[in-house]
């Protein structure tokens, strides 16, 4: 049996889900995470990466990088049930 390895980019998974639900987000810098003082980025698009944003970065700190990046609140109940393979 031949061994196979799969590489998964889960940093952008939630971004992909939101882009499937709203096509206006395609090609835009997008951050998904909490909005409280202790909220952090849970997912970000490749376009947002160009601004220096990273996973687990506090939202408060991310706001200093750019005001042009779209921030979307993570909805865990929807994310847990989403099937992007439809």
Secondary structure, DSSP 8 states (H G I E B T S, - for coil): ---------GGGHHHHHHHHH-GGGTTS-EEEE--STT-BEEEE-HHHHTTT--TT-BHHHHHHH-SSSEEEE--HHHHHH--TT-
